[in-house]
Amino acid sequence: QVQLVESGGGLVQPGGSLRLSCVASGIIFSINHMGWYRQAPGKERELVAQILNTGFTDYAESVKGRFAISRDNAKTTVYLQMNSLKPEDTAIYYCNRSPYKNDYWGQGTQVTVSA
């Protein structure tokens, strides 16, 4: 079955950086478009970044210029480098296909940006 396992979250001060990783298994990773999503308390889950199987990337306006998504097909891993973090980036971060499949959601990784 498909497993997506996120890691790399934590508590960071405003202006800090984190790098999230997501290891995929059970899918042909290289042909899938992948995305990083987040869900803040009381808000709907949103797509923050996606990377197509061609390597093309796209970002939500709120994270453009601060976040960078990348992938390593050999390691079946997608990354999210997050710089200049703001308190409003606080959320649980998930990876999934883009567009997502409901059966693929993992546990996510908590990112908290606070002084």
Secondary structure, 3 states (H helix, E strand, C coil): CCEEEEECCEEECCCCCEEEEEEEECCCHHHCCEEEEEECCCCCCEEEEEECCCCCEEECCCCCCCEEEEEEHHHCEEEEEECCCCHHHCEEEEEEECCCCHHHCCCCEEEEECC
